[in-house]
């Protein structure tokens, strides 16, 4: 069964450092997403990406965040200067919309900012 | 307006019992209500979903009950099994809007043998 692959599974970084989280979406999906989940809290939408551009973003997705699809297969989330409150599980998802938007999620990347 | 409120935060049931997780939403434009199941170390995976044109949908031991007037929906797991132990997320989205699901906080279910 096709799956969304995320790397790394866990990253520990110092506050102020740049972090890149990587995702390989399902090959025939066209929409890509990043969500995050702070421990014990809800899954929050960050950004969606379609046709090589951001289609929608939340208030959380400020200037320190960026996404790109550098090579047609990978989908990355960059956090330019990490803060303590960026510590969370980051989920990548992809979908092939058509009536019902069923997202397929990766296993997540746990980011710990010290 | 975009919130989806989920309860309880955690739930412990005995094997064979019924697990019930509730969600409430505010945005009347929502018209697709999926439930996702997440096992440790895995991402959430679609379990079952419902549209507001029906009040109930059943797939095996899993049933969604939907109350449009109350803007509430719930997941019932009949004959709960230890293998059902996972985190369950309700979500809601609008086909007339951005399609992007809004998730609830999640419910950690433990089914004791």
Interface residues (C-beta under 8 A of the other chain):
Chain A: X4 X6 X31 X33 X35 X37 X41 X42 X43 X44 X45 X48 X55 X56 X91 X93 X95 X97 X99 X100 X101 X102 X103 X104 X105 X106 X107 X108
Chain B: X6 X32 X34 X36 X41 X42 X43 X44 X45 X46 X49 X89 X93 X95 X98 X99 X100 X101 X102 X103 X104 X105 X106
